[in-house]
Amino acid sequence: MSYHRVAVLLGGRSAEREVSLSSGAGCAKALREEGFDVVEIDPGDDIGRQLLDAGPDCVFNALHGRYGEDGCIQGVLELLRIPYTHSGVLASALAMHKQRTKDVYRAAGIPIVKSIVADRRDAGARHLMEPPYVIKPVNEGSSVGVYIIRKGDNRPPSELTKPEWNLTDAMMVEEYVPGRELTVAVMGERALGVTEITTDLAFYDYEAKYASGGSTHTLPAKVPDAVAEEAERLAVLAHQALGCRGVTRTDFRYDDTGSKHRLVALETNTQPGMTPTSLVPEQAAYAGYTYGKLCRWIVEDASCDR
């Protein structure tokens, strides 16, 4: 589809606001260099009026986290009949809720680890699973509010029980998988490559993802060809099973620590980061797309009824 005036949504009110501002600014700059007329919008309580006043041909959604990645803004754009990028209402809502994502994975035959959903106060009061395990909000991204409980830890982190906790009360308690962190971007129906992520920090958390030098990306990942091919196949399958559109990124753990190796899917990101340190632009470049061409492709893929 041919569009000229593009509204880039960035910022928002989620815990990932700063990441979204960085992603959106980069995308807006690239789209201007590609010849688009770009207006940047930081959504407020009057987002409908903001969009109508801006009068865009389409919206580039660079929001991350709640309200931008969970189907909320997608519903607004559907009501206003403004074409938009990335996944639609249902796929966004499913992928943002980690337990619902696992339900879809399971039905599609995608390997997952065991998990339960519990109130944060229960998860912080006692072990709900034999350590090691992971506790994370069921509907946040960018590793916000994630804790790894190691074997030998006496109890979960007390932060979960504090009144000042400002994330969701619903937490996923999930089996910890040792080994290596892999991720695969999907563009349309095509996997772009397999990246291995390593960090010197405790784990691949918010700081590791977005701080300069916080992590090392190895592309292509130095894993057996069969593992790379399976990761790419599963990423495309996850994209399709959830009903995603545009660009997604699916994260995996590859456990090669024992005699039986296994690859498990963790989650699918429907609004993957587009910051200077983000994984999708790196994989797109590896597949032959400059940052500008990637942003152009995403815009030209925009539509309603996604």
C-alpha positions as CSV (number, residue, x, y, z in Angstrom):
1,M,0.0,0.0,0.0
2,S,1.3,3.5,-0.8
3,Y,1.1,6.0,2.1
4,H,2.6,9.5,2.4
5,R,1.8,11.0,5.8
6,V,2.8,8.7,8.7
7,A,2.1,9.2,12.4
8,V,4.7,7.5,14.6
9,L,3.2,6.6,18.0
10,L,6.0,6.6,20.6
11,G,6.3,7.0,24.4
12,G,3.0,6.1,25.9
13,R,2.3,5.3,29.6
14,S,3.8,1.8,30.1
15,A,6.9,0.8,32.0
16,E,8.7,0.7,28.6
17,R,8.1,4.4,27.8
18,E,11.8,5.3,27.5
19,V,12.4,2.4,25.2
20,S,9.5,3.4,23.0
21,L,10.7,7.0,22.8
22,S,14.0,5.7,21.5
23,S,12.4,3.2,19.1
24,G,10.0,5.8,17.8
25,A,12.6,8.5,17.3
26,G,14.8,6.2,15.3
27,C,11.9,5.1,13.1
28,A,10.6,8.6,12.5
29,K,14.1,9.8,11.4
30,A,14.5,6.8,9.1
31,L,11.0,7.3,7.6
32,R,11.7,11.0,6.9
33,E,14.9,10.0,5.2
34,E,12.8,7.6,3.1
35,G,10.7,10.5,1.9
36,F,7.6,10.1,4.2
37,D,5.9,13.1,5.8
38,V,6.2,12.1,9.5
39,V,4.4,13.4,12.6
40,E,5.4,12.0,16.0
41,I,2.6,11.5,18.6
42,D,3.1,10.7,22.3
43,P,-0.4,9.3,23.1
44,G,-2.3,11.0,25.9
45,D,-5.9,10.6,27.2
46,D,-7.1,12.2,24.0
47,I,-5.3,9.9,21.6
48,G,-8.4,9.8,19.3
49,R,-8.3,13.6,18.9
50,Q,-4.5,13.6,18.5
51,L,-4.8,11.2,15.6
52,L,-7.7,13.0,13.9
53,D,-5.9,16.3,14.2
54,A,-2.7,14.8,12.7
55,G,-4.6,13.3,9.8
56,P,-2.2,10.5,8.9
57,D,-2.6,8.1,6.0
58,C,-1.3,5.4,8.4
59,V,0.2,4.9,11.8
60,F,3.6,3.4,12.6
61,N,3.1,1.9,16.0
62,A,6.4,2.2,18.0
63,L,4.7,1.8,21.4
64,H,5.9,-1.0,23.7
65,G,4.2,-2.6,26.7
66,R,0.7,-2.1,28.0
67,Y,-1.8,0.0,26.0
68,G,0.5,0.0,23.0
69,E,1.3,-3.7,22.5
70,D,-1.7,-5.4,24.1
71,G,-4.5,-4.6,21.6
72,C,-5.7,-1.4,23.2
73,I,-4.3,1.1,20.7
74,Q,-5.0,-1.3,17.9
75,G,-8.7,-1.2,18.8
76,V,-8.7,2.6,18.7
77,L,-7.1,2.5,15.3
78,E,-9.6,0.0,14.0
79,L,-12.5,2.2,15.2
80,L,-10.9,5.2,13.6
81,R,-10.2,3.2,10.4
82,I,-6.6,4.3,10.3
83,P,-4.3,1.7,8.8
84,Y,-1.5,0.7,11.2
85,T,1.6,-1.4,11.4
86,H,2.4,-4.7,13.2
87,S,-0.2,-7.1,14.7
88,G,-3.9,-6.5,15.2
89,V,-6.1,-6.5,18.3
90,L,-6.4,-10.3,18.9
91,A,-2.8,-11.3,18.1
92,S,-1.5,-8.4,20.2
93,A,-3.6,-9.3,23.2
94,L,-2.7,-13.0,23.0
95,A,1.1,-12.4,22.6
96,M,1.2,-9.8,25.4
97,H,-0.3,-12.2,27.9
98,K,2.4,-14.8,28.4
99,Q,0.1,-17.6,29.6
100,R,-2.3,-17.1,26.7
101,T,0.8,-17.2,24.4
102,K,1.7,-20.6,25.9
103,D,-1.8,-21.9,25.3
104,V,-1.5,-21.0,21.6
105,Y,2.1,-22.5,21.5
106,R,0.9,-25.7,23.1
107,A,-2.0,-26.1,20.6
108,A,0.4,-25.5,17.7
109,G,3.0,-28.0,18.9
110,I,5.6,-25.4,19.9
111,P,7.7,-26.7,22.8
112,I,7.3,-24.7,26.1
113,V,8.2,-25.1,29.7
114,K,5.8,-25.6,32.6
115,S,4.4,-22.5,34.3
116,I,1.6,-21.2,36.5
117,V,0.1,-17.8,37.1
118,A,-0.2,-16.5,40.7
119,D,-0.7,-13.3,42.6
120,R,2.5,-11.4,43.2
121,R,2.1,-11.6,46.9
122,D,1.8,-15.4,46.9
123,A,4.7,-15.6,44.5
124,G,6.8,-13.4,46.8
125,A,5.8,-15.2,50.0
126,R,7.0,-18.7,49.3
127,H,8.4,-21.0,46.6
128,L,5.5,-22.0,44.3
129,M,7.9,-24.1,42.2
130,E,11.1,-26.0,43.0
131,P,14.0,-23.7,42.3
132,P,15.5,-22.7,39.9
133,Y,12.6,-20.9,38.4
134,V,11.7,-17.5,36.9
135,I,9.0,-15.0,38.1
136,K,7.8,-12.4,35.6
137,P,4.7,-10.2,35.1
138,V,2.3,-12.0,32.9
139,N,1.7,-9.0,30.7
140,E,4.8,-6.8,30.5
141,G,7.7,-6.8,28.1
142,S,11.4,-5.9,27.9
143,S,12.2,-8.1,31.0
144,V,10.5,-5.5,33.3
145,G,9.9,-7.0,36.7
146,V,11.7,-10.3,36.0
147,Y,13.4,-12.3,38.8
148,I,15.4,-15.5,38.6
149,I,15.2,-17.7,41.7
150,R,18.3,-19.8,42.0
151,K,18.7,-23.2,43.6
152,G,19.4,-22.7,47.2
153,D,17.6,-19.3,47.5
154,N,15.7,-19.3,50.8
155,R,12.7,-17.4,49.4
156,P,11.5,-15.3,46.5
157,P,12.3,-11.5,46.3
158,S,10.5,-9.4,48.9
159,E,9.8,-6.7,46.3
160,L,6.9,-8.7,45.1
161,T,5.0,-8.2,48.4
162,K,5.6,-4.5,48.8
163,P,2.7,-2.0,48.6
164,E,4.7,0.2,46.2
165,W,4.8,-2.5,43.5
166,N,3.6,-0.7,40.4
167,L,3.3,-3.5,37.8
168,T,0.6,-6.1,37.4
169,D,-0.4,-8.3,40.3
170,A,-0.6,-11.4,38.0
171,M,2.8,-13.0,37.8
172,M,4.0,-16.0,35.8
173,V,6.1,-18.6,37.7
174,E,8.0,-20.5,35.1
175,E,10.6,-23.3,35.1
176,Y,14.1,-22.0,34.5
177,V,15.8,-23.4,31.5
178,P,19.7,-23.3,31.6
179,G,21.7,-22.9,28.4
180,R,21.6,-20.2,25.8
181,E,19.4,-17.3,24.8
182,L,18.3,-17.3,21.1
183,T,16.0,-15.0,19.2
184,V,14.5,-15.0,15.7
185,A,12.8,-12.1,13.9
186,V,10.0,-12.8,11.4
187,M,9.2,-10.3,8.7
188,G,5.9,-11.2,7.0
189,E,6.3,-15.0,6.7
190,R,10.1,-15.0,6.6
191,A,12.5,-15.7,9.4
192,L,15.5,-13.3,9.2
193,G,18.1,-15.2,11.1
194,V,19.0,-16.6,14.6
195,T,20.9,-14.4,17.1
196,E,22.5,-15.6,20.3
197,I,22.4,-13.1,23.1
198,T,25.0,-13.1,25.9
199,T,25.5,-10.7,28.8
200,D,27.9,-10.3,31.7
201,L,24.9,-9.2,33.9
202,A,22.9,-11.5,36.0
203,F,20.6,-12.3,33.0
204,Y,19.3,-10.7,29.8
205,D,17.3,-8.0,31.7
206,Y,16.1,-4.5,30.9
207,E,19.6,-3.0,31.3
208,A,21.2,-5.7,29.2
209,K,18.7,-5.2,26.4
210,Y,18.9,-1.4,26.2
211,A,22.2,-0.1,27.8
212,S,25.1,0.3,25.4
213,G,27.4,-2.7,25.9
214,G,24.8,-4.5,28.1
215,S,24.8,-7.5,25.9
216,T,26.6,-9.2,23.0
217,H,24.7,-10.3,19.9
218,T,26.1,-13.1,17.8
219,L,24.6,-13.3,14.3
220,P,24.3,-15.9,13.0
221,A,24.3,-17.8,16.3
222,K,27.0,-20.4,16.6
223,V,24.6,-23.4,17.1
224,P,24.2,-26.6,15.0
225,D,22.4,-25.9,11.7
226,A,19.5,-28.2,12.7
227,V,18.9,-26.1,15.8
228,A,19.0,-22.8,13.8
229,E,16.6,-24.2,11.2
230,E,14.3,-25.4,14.0
231,A,14.3,-22.0,15.7
232,E,13.5,-20.3,12.5
233,R,10.7,-22.8,11.8
234,L,9.2,-22.4,15.2
235,A,9.4,-18.6,15.1
236,V,7.4,-18.5,11.8
237,L,4.9,-21.1,13.3
238,A,4.5,-18.9,16.4
239,H,3.9,-15.8,14.2
240,Q,1.3,-17.7,12.3
241,A,-0.4,-19.4,15.2
242,L,-0.9,-16.2,17.1
243,G,-2.2,-14.5,14.0
244,C,0.6,-11.9,13.9
245,R,1.3,-9.4,11.1
246,G,4.2,-7.3,10.1
247,V,7.4,-7.9,12.1
248,T,7.6,-10.1,15.3
249,R,10.5,-11.6,17.3
250,T,10.3,-14.9,19.2
251,D,12.6,-15.7,22.0
252,F,14.0,-19.1,22.8
253,R,16.1,-21.0,25.3
254,Y,18.4,-23.6,23.9
255,D,19.5,-26.0,26.6
256,D,22.7,-27.8,25.6
257,T,24.0,-28.4,29.1
258,G,23.0,-32.0,29.4
259,S,22.9,-35.2,27.4
260,K,19.5,-34.3,25.9
261,H,19.5,-30.9,24.2
262,R,16.2,-29.0,23.9
263,L,14.9,-25.8,22.4
264,V,11.9,-24.1,24.0
265,A,9.9,-21.0,23.1
266,L,9.5,-18.3,25.7
267,E,7.4,-15.5,24.1
268,T,6.6,-13.6,20.9
269,N,7.1,-9.9,20.7
270,T,4.6,-8.2,18.4
271,Q,6.3,-4.8,18.8
272,P,10.0,-5.6,18.9
273,G,12.4,-2.9,19.8
274,M,13.8,-0.7,17.0
275,T,16.4,1.1,19.1
276,P,20.1,1.3,18.0
277,T,20.9,-1.8,20.1
278,S,17.8,-3.7,19.1
279,L,17.8,-7.2,17.6
280,V,15.3,-6.8,14.7
281,P,17.3,-4.1,12.8
282,E,20.4,-6.2,13.2
283,Q,18.7,-9.3,11.7
284,A,17.1,-7.3,9.0
285,A,20.5,-5.9,8.0
286,Y,21.8,-9.5,8.0
287,A,19.0,-10.4,5.6
288,G,19.7,-7.4,3.3
289,Y,17.4,-4.7,4.6
290,T,18.9,-1.3,5.7
291,Y,17.2,0.3,8.7
292,G,15.4,2.7,6.4
293,K,14.2,-0.1,4.1
294,L,13.0,-2.1,7.1
295,C,10.9,0.9,8.3
296,R,9.6,1.5,4.8
297,W,8.5,-2.2,4.5
298,I,6.7,-2.0,7.8
299,V,4.8,1.1,6.7
300,E,3.9,-0.3,3.3
301,D,2.5,-3.4,5.1
302,A,0.2,-1.3,7.2
303,S,-3.6,-1.9,7.0
304,C,-6.8,-2.1,9.0
305,D,-8.5,-5.4,9.9
306,R,-5.2,-7.0,11.0
